[in-house]
Amino acid sequence: MSTSRVIRAVAALVILSLAGFAGWIWSLPSTTGAFKAPPVPQAETDAMLASLRPVKRPRPLVAVIGLNDATETTDYLLPTSILRRANVADVVMLATSPGVVKLYPALAVEPDATVAQFDAAHPEGADYVIVPAMSRDDDPAVMAWLRNQSDRGATIVGVCAGAKVVAAAGLLDGRSATTHWYYLNEMLRRSPTIRYVADRRMVSSGNVVTTTGISASMPMMLTLVEAIAGRARAETTARDLGVGQWSAQHASSAFRLTRPFVTTVLANRLAFWNHETFGLQLEPGADEASLALVADAWSRTYRSRVVAYATATDRVQTRNGVRIVPDQTTGRWPGSQRISAFPDLKPADALDRTLDMIAARHGESAASVVAMQLEYPRPAPTGDLPGQRAAPTGSDDPSGRKEPLGVTQ
């Protein structure tokens, strides 16, 4: 075959591939489903709380496991932050190996211990094990440790795509579960005996609990606080976070691949000349929940990444004892490229403010892409005041106010 024929053949294949890709994009829905979260029966809520009550220790021991190579930022930091600020349990941040846990899409943390050190100190095992999303679902050390902890009576909580890790360990076989919307089909393909439960932000089955996407760590941990220490303690913690309600209500149909989502991601990735690097300053005593939410959100625009920096230190200890390792040691960062963790706001409000700032800088479509990745029921703008948002339909809290997670009215 001549060179010209080869070139024409390759060009034809490229055109066909592009046409097929464009056809796939066009086949996607133009919008998500209606944002209507069905009510959760009180009996179901009571059953979940009962399943989460501690049975091993008066003051429970919680282990949050991380893979050193890459563990999801919010999944790893928010459970630790919420449980420590509630002061209802002893919380230990673990890694599979010595050294720093690199979080994705941003930040790095010095863990409290390795899983081997934890096992030596607590041979009876943890009361609860929190499993974040990780860079791989089937790490041998994680698999063996999770099975061992389950055998010793721990309640296993798979946060977001951490449910895939729990499933890979065989702990979801034949059980009801949920996970991040993007990874649901993958999890069910690998573990076909799992019974998926739609329209629930968290699902309990035996000694395993799973949640939907990243932002579900807030209602999940508040539910755990309530199970351990009662409703009043959970309400106090929720106020500290800026959260109005934390039920299992969820509208699954509102989170899926759509044409605007895919086209926005493609456009933002291809616009490499407009990509930005933002600096997030780490200061002692900062709220690690806000740091996690802000860094996570800005890193998911497909147009920006976040670098954590600090002055003359190799680690910075946060409000609740998390040791964050800066990416850079510097005292200066260009003002136009600095982002704030909003120290004067509560963490959930800091997330809402961050999404508003992303919308202002990169467009509402970029903010929507971030909220979709976080599986966050972000209310739509009202247009009345900058940053003011309306509550999504079906998000009533017990007091009767329509108040979405993280928005105070």
C-alpha positions as CSV (number, residue, x, y, z in Angstrom):
1,M,0.0,0.0,0.0
2,S,1.3,3.4,-0.9
3,T,2.1,6.1,1.6
4,S,-0.8,8.3,0.4
5,R,-3.2,5.4,0.8
6,V,-2.0,4.8,4.4
7,I,-2.5,8.4,5.2
8,R,-6.0,8.4,3.7
9,A,-6.9,5.3,5.7
10,V,-5.6,6.7,8.9
11,A,-7.4,10.0,8.3
12,A,-10.7,8.1,7.6
13,L,-10.3,6.1,10.9
14,V,-9.7,9.4,12.8
15,I,-12.7,11.0,11.3
16,L,-14.9,7.9,12.1
17,S,-13.6,7.9,15.7
18,L,-14.3,11.6,16.1
19,A,-17.8,11.1,14.6
20,G,-18.5,8.3,16.9
21,F,-17.3,10.3,19.9
22,A,-19.4,13.2,18.8
23,G,-22.4,10.9,18.4
24,W,-21.9,9.6,21.9
25,I,-21.8,13.1,23.4
26,W,-25.0,14.0,21.5
27,S,-26.7,10.9,22.8
28,L,-26.2,12.1,26.4
29,P,-29.2,13.8,28.1
30,S,-29.1,17.6,28.0
31,T,-30.1,17.9,31.6
32,T,-30.3,15.7,34.8
33,G,-33.5,14.5,36.2
34,A,-35.7,16.6,38.4
35,F,-34.1,17.4,41.8
36,K,-36.8,15.7,43.9
37,A,-35.5,13.7,46.8
38,P,-38.1,11.2,48.1
39,P,-38.7,11.1,51.8
40,V,-36.9,8.6,54.0
41,P,-39.2,6.7,56.4
42,Q,-38.5,7.3,60.0
43,A,-38.2,3.6,60.6
44,E,-35.4,3.4,58.1
45,T,-33.6,6.2,59.8
46,D,-34.0,4.6,63.2
47,A,-32.7,1.3,61.9
48,M,-29.6,3.0,60.5
49,L,-28.9,4.7,63.8
50,A,-29.4,1.4,65.6
51,S,-26.9,-0.3,63.3
52,L,-24.3,2.4,63.9
53,R,-24.4,2.4,67.7
54,P,-21.1,1.4,69.3
55,V,-20.9,-2.1,70.9
56,K,-17.3,-2.6,71.7
57,R,-16.2,0.5,73.8
58,P,-18.0,3.3,75.7
59,R,-15.8,5.8,73.8
60,P,-15.4,4.3,70.3
61,L,-12.1,4.0,68.4
62,V,-12.3,5.1,64.8
63,A,-9.7,4.3,62.1
64,V,-9.6,6.3,58.9
65,I,-7.5,4.3,56.4
66,G,-5.5,5.9,53.6
67,L,-3.3,4.6,50.8
68,N,0.0,6.5,50.7
69,D,0.0,6.9,46.9
70,A,-3.4,8.6,46.6
71,T,-6.5,8.9,48.7
72,E,-9.4,11.3,48.1
73,T,-8.9,14.6,49.9
74,T,-12.4,15.2,51.4
75,D,-13.1,11.5,52.0
76,Y,-10.0,11.3,54.2
77,L,-10.1,14.7,56.0
78,L,-13.8,15.4,56.7
79,P,-14.6,12.2,58.7
80,T,-11.6,12.9,60.9
81,S,-12.5,16.6,61.2
82,I,-16.2,16.0,62.0
83,L,-15.6,13.2,64.5
84,R,-12.8,15.0,66.4
85,R,-14.7,18.3,66.6
86,A,-17.7,16.4,68.0
87,N,-15.4,14.8,70.5
88,V,-17.3,11.5,70.5
89,A,-14.6,9.1,69.6
90,D,-10.8,8.6,69.4
91,V,-9.9,9.0,65.7
92,V,-6.7,7.7,64.2
93,M,-5.6,8.6,60.7
94,L,-3.8,5.6,59.2
95,A,-1.7,4.8,56.2
96,T,-0.7,1.4,54.7
97,S,3.0,2.3,54.8
98,P,5.3,4.8,56.6
99,G,5.3,8.3,55.2
100,V,3.0,11.0,53.9
101,V,-0.5,10.2,52.5
102,K,-0.8,12.0,49.2
103,L,-4.3,13.2,48.8
104,Y,-6.0,13.8,45.5
105,P,-6.8,16.1,43.9
106,A,-4.9,18.3,46.5
107,L,-3.1,18.4,49.8
108,A,-0.9,15.9,51.6
109,V,-1.1,14.6,55.2
110,E,1.1,13.1,57.8
111,P,-0.9,10.1,59.2
112,D,-1.0,9.2,62.9
113,A,0.2,5.6,62.4
114,T,0.5,2.8,59.9
115,V,-2.0,-0.1,59.9
116,A,0.7,-2.3,61.4
117,Q,1.3,0.1,64.2
118,F,-2.5,0.4,64.8
119,D,-2.9,-3.4,65.0
120,A,0.0,-3.7,67.5
121,A,-1.6,-1.0,69.7
122,H,-5.2,-2.3,69.3
123,P,-5.3,-6.0,68.7
124,E,-9.0,-6.1,69.4
125,G,-9.6,-3.9,66.3
126,A,-11.4,-0.6,65.8
127,D,-15.1,0.1,66.4
128,Y,-15.4,1.9,63.1
129,V,-13.3,1.9,60.0
130,I,-13.7,4.8,57.5
131,V,-12.7,3.8,53.9
132,P,-12.2,6.7,51.5
133,A,-11.8,6.5,47.7
134,M,-8.3,5.4,46.8
135,S,-6.2,5.4,43.6
136,R,-6.7,1.6,43.4
137,D,-9.5,-0.5,44.8
138,D,-7.6,-3.8,45.4
139,D,-4.5,-2.9,47.3
140,P,-3.5,-6.2,49.0
141,A,-2.6,-4.5,52.3
142,V,-5.9,-2.6,52.4
143,M,-8.0,-5.7,51.4
144,A,-6.4,-7.9,54.1
145,W,-6.7,-5.2,56.8
146,L,-10.4,-4.5,56.0
147,R,-11.3,-8.1,56.2
148,N,-9.4,-8.5,59.5
149,Q,-11.2,-5.5,61.0
150,S,-14.6,-6.7,59.8
151,D,-13.9,-10.1,61.4
152,R,-13.0,-8.4,64.7
153,G,-16.4,-6.6,64.7
154,A,-15.7,-3.2,63.3
155,T,-18.4,-1.3,61.4
156,I,-17.0,-0.5,57.9
157,V,-18.0,2.8,56.4
158,G,-17.2,3.2,52.7
159,V,-17.4,6.9,51.8
160,C,-18.0,7.8,48.2
161,A,-16.0,5.5,45.8
162,G,-14.5,4.0,49.0
163,A,-17.5,1.7,48.5
164,K,-15.6,0.1,45.6
165,V,-12.7,-0.6,47.9
166,V,-15.1,-2.3,50.4
167,A,-16.7,-4.2,47.6
168,A,-13.3,-5.4,46.3
169,A,-12.6,-6.8,49.8
170,G,-15.7,-8.9,49.4
171,L,-17.5,-7.1,52.3
172,L,-20.5,-6.0,50.1
173,D,-21.3,-9.4,48.5
174,G,-25.0,-9.9,48.8
175,R,-25.6,-6.6,50.6
176,S,-27.4,-3.4,49.8
177,A,-25.2,-0.5,49.0
178,T,-24.6,2.7,47.1
179,T,-21.5,4.7,45.8
180,H,-20.5,7.8,43.8
181,W,-22.8,8.0,40.7
182,Y,-19.9,7.9,38.3
183,Y,-18.5,4.6,39.7
184,L,-21.8,2.8,40.3
185,N,-21.9,0.7,37.2
186,E,-18.2,-0.3,37.6
187,M,-18.9,-1.5,41.1
188,L,-21.9,-3.5,40.2
189,R,-20.0,-5.1,37.2
190,R,-17.3,-6.2,39.5
191,S,-19.6,-7.3,42.4
192,P,-22.9,-8.3,40.7
193,T,-24.5,-9.6,43.9
194,I,-24.6,-6.1,45.4
195,R,-28.2,-4.7,45.6
196,Y,-28.0,-1.0,44.6
197,V,-30.3,1.3,46.6
198,A,-31.2,4.5,44.7
199,D,-32.3,7.8,46.2
200,R,-30.3,7.3,49.4
201,R,-27.2,9.3,50.4
202,M,-26.2,6.4,52.7
203,V,-27.1,2.8,53.0
204,S,-26.6,0.4,55.9
205,S,-26.4,-3.3,55.5
206,G,-25.2,-5.5,58.4
207,N,-21.9,-4.1,59.6
208,V,-21.2,-2.1,56.4
209,V,-22.4,1.4,55.5
210,T,-21.8,3.0,52.1
211,T,-22.5,6.5,50.8
212,T,-22.9,8.4,47.6
213,G,-20.4,11.0,46.4
214,I,-17.7,13.0,48.1
215,S,-19.9,15.5,49.9
216,A,-21.9,12.7,51.6
217,S,-19.1,12.5,54.2
218,M,-20.8,15.3,56.0
219,P,-24.3,13.8,56.6
220,M,-22.7,10.3,57.1
221,M,-20.4,11.5,59.9
222,L,-23.2,13.5,61.5
223,T,-25.4,10.4,61.5
224,L,-22.5,8.5,63.1
225,V,-22.2,11.3,65.7
226,E,-25.9,11.0,66.4
227,A,-25.7,7.2,66.8
228,I,-22.8,7.5,69.2
229,A,-23.7,10.5,71.3
230,G,-27.3,11.4,70.5
231,R,-29.2,14.0,68.5
232,A,-28.2,17.0,70.6
233,R,-24.5,16.4,70.1
234,A,-25.1,15.9,66.3
235,E,-27.0,19.2,66.1
236,T,-24.2,21.1,67.9
237,T,-21.7,19.6,65.5
238,A,-23.9,20.4,62.5
239,R,-24.2,24.1,63.6
240,D,-20.4,24.2,63.8
241,L,-20.1,22.9,60.3
242,G,-22.9,25.1,58.9
243,V,-25.1,22.2,58.0
244,G,-28.9,22.5,58.3
245,Q,-29.9,18.9,58.0
246,W,-28.2,15.5,57.4
247,S,-30.8,12.9,56.4
248,A,-30.3,10.1,53.9
249,Q,-32.5,12.0,51.4
250,H,-31.0,12.0,48.0
251,A,-32.1,12.5,44.4
252,S,-30.0,10.0,42.4
253,S,-31.5,11.1,39.1
254,A,-29.9,14.5,39.5
255,F,-26.4,13.1,39.2
256,R,-25.3,11.5,35.9
257,L,-23.3,12.2,32.8
258,T,-25.0,14.9,30.7
259,R,-24.0,16.7,27.5
260,P,-23.2,20.0,29.3
261,F,-21.0,18.1,31.8
262,V,-18.9,16.3,29.2
263,T,-18.6,19.3,26.9
264,T,-17.5,21.6,29.7
265,V,-14.9,19.1,30.9
266,L,-13.6,18.7,27.3
267,A,-13.5,22.4,26.7
268,N,-11.8,23.2,30.0
269,R,-9.2,20.4,29.5
270,L,-8.4,21.6,26.0
271,A,-8.0,25.2,27.0
272,F,-4.5,24.5,28.4
273,W,-3.4,28.1,27.8
274,N,-6.0,29.2,30.4
275,H,-5.1,26.7,33.1
276,E,-4.2,28.3,36.5
277,T,-2.3,27.3,39.6
278,F,-3.8,28.7,42.8
279,G,-2.0,29.0,46.1
280,L,-3.8,28.0,49.3
281,Q,-2.0,29.1,52.5
282,L,-1.7,26.7,55.4
283,E,-1.9,28.4,58.8
284,P,-1.7,26.7,62.2
285,G,-5.2,26.2,63.7
286,A,-7.0,26.4,60.3
287,D,-10.1,24.4,59.9
288,E,-9.1,21.2,58.0
289,A,-12.7,20.7,56.8
290,S,-12.7,24.0,55.0
291,L,-9.3,23.4,53.6
292,A,-10.3,20.1,52.2
293,L,-13.6,21.3,50.7
294,V,-12.0,24.4,49.1
295,A,-8.9,22.6,47.8
296,D,-11.0,19.7,46.5
297,A,-13.5,22.0,44.7
298,W,-10.9,24.3,43.0
299,S,-9.0,21.2,41.8
300,R,-12.0,19.8,40.0
301,T,-12.6,22.6,37.5
302,Y,-10.4,21.0,34.8
303,R,-8.9,24.5,34.5
304,S,-7.1,24.9,37.8
305,R,-5.0,23.1,40.4
306,V,-4.2,23.9,44.0
307,V,-0.8,24.2,45.7
308,A,-0.7,24.3,49.5
309,Y,2.0,26.6,50.8
310,A,3.3,27.6,54.2
311,T,6.1,29.7,55.8
312,A,9.2,28.0,57.1
313,T,7.7,24.7,58.3
314,D,7.5,21.1,57.1
315,R,4.0,20.6,58.4
316,V,1.1,22.6,59.7
317,Q,-1.3,21.4,62.4
318,T,-4.9,22.2,62.0
319,R,-7.7,23.0,64.4
320,N,-8.4,19.3,65.1
321,G,-4.8,17.9,65.0
322,V,-4.4,17.0,61.3
323,R,-0.8,17.6,60.2
324,I,-0.9,18.9,56.6
325,V,2.4,18.9,54.7
326,P,2.8,21.9,52.3
327,D,3.7,21.5,48.7
328,Q,5.9,24.5,48.9
329,T,7.5,26.5,51.6
330,T,7.2,30.2,50.8
331,G,5.9,33.4,52.4
332,R,4.6,34.9,49.2
333,W,2.1,34.0,46.5
334,P,0.7,36.3,43.8
335,G,-2.5,37.9,45.2
336,S,-4.6,37.2,42.1
337,Q,-3.7,33.5,42.3
338,R,-4.4,33.0,46.0
339,I,-7.6,31.3,47.1
340,S,-9.1,31.5,50.6
341,A,-10.3,28.7,52.9
342,F,-12.6,31.4,54.3
343,P,-11.6,31.2,58.0
344,D,-14.5,33.4,59.0
345,L,-17.1,31.0,57.5
346,K,-18.3,27.6,58.6
347,P,-17.0,24.7,56.4
348,A,-20.2,24.0,54.5
349,D,-20.6,27.7,53.8
350,A,-17.0,27.9,52.6
351,L,-17.9,25.2,50.0
352,D,-20.9,27.2,48.8
353,R,-18.8,30.4,48.6
354,T,-16.1,28.5,46.7
355,L,-18.6,27.2,44.1
356,D,-19.9,30.8,43.7
357,M,-16.3,32.0,43.1
358,I,-15.6,29.2,40.6
359,A,-18.8,30.2,38.7
360,A,-17.6,33.9,38.7
361,R,-14.2,33.0,37.4
362,H,-14.8,30.0,35.1
363,G,-18.5,30.1,34.5
364,E,-21.6,28.5,36.0
365,S,-21.0,25.4,33.9
366,A,-17.6,24.8,35.6
367,A,-19.2,25.2,39.1
368,S,-21.9,22.7,38.0
369,V,-19.2,20.3,36.9
370,V,-17.5,20.5,40.3
371,A,-20.8,20.1,42.2
372,M,-21.6,17.0,40.0
373,Q,-18.2,15.5,40.9
374,L,-18.8,16.1,44.6
375,E,-22.3,14.8,44.2
376,Y,-23.3,17.9,46.0
377,P,-27.0,19.0,45.9
378,R,-26.0,22.6,45.1
379,P,-29.1,24.9,44.9
380,A,-29.5,27.1,41.8
381,P,-28.8,30.9,42.0
382,T,-31.8,33.0,42.8
383,G,-30.4,36.1,41.1
384,D,-31.5,38.3,44.1
385,L,-28.1,38.7,45.7
386,P,-24.6,37.6,44.8
387,G,-24.1,34.2,46.2
388,Q,-27.6,33.8,47.4
389,R,-29.1,30.5,46.4
390,A,-32.5,28.8,46.5
391,A,-33.0,25.4,48.2
392,P,-33.6,22.4,46.0
393,T,-37.0,20.9,46.0
394,G,-37.4,18.1,48.5
395,S,-34.7,19.1,50.9
396,D,-36.8,20.0,53.9
397,D,-35.2,19.7,57.3
398,P,-37.2,18.4,60.3
399,S,-38.1,22.0,61.3
400,G,-39.9,22.6,58.0
401,R,-37.3,25.0,56.5
402,K,-36.1,24.2,53.0
403,E,-32.4,24.3,53.7
404,P,-29.8,22.5,51.5
405,L,-26.6,21.1,53.0
406,G,-24.3,24.0,53.8
407,V,-26.6,26.9,53.1
408,T,-28.0,28.9,56.0
409,Q,-31.0,31.2,55.5
